[in-house]
Amino acid sequence: MDNALQADAILITNEVLSRYKISRSTLYFWSTPSRMPSYFTQPFPKPRINGSPKRWRMSDLLAWEENVGIKPEADQSVFPDDPAILQANAADHPGSHVGYTAP
């Protein structure tokens, strides 16, 4: 998606929850200054568009992410070549002897 189009996007509550892989109660905590994590420099932005469900401007979320140093779950890097992950995944298959050494 084009960055300008992405910044103009409107997200509803479920999309915000999905973006950060959080629950509604976590969203509440993030939005409340006295309950937000101590490493946040500012609370989660309030929805600025009236209606139900609540709606957020993507530009507000992107600015908050930049200020707080948070990356959405989907953007976080995954290490598909990590040997520990590959070994654990292969070991989950029936009949696999990955990670087993004979005594």
Secondary structure by P-SEA (a helix, b strand, c coil): ccaaaaaaccccaaaaaaaacccaaaaaaaaccccccccccccccccccccccbbbbaaaaaaaaaaaccccccccccccccaaaaaaaaaaccccccccccc
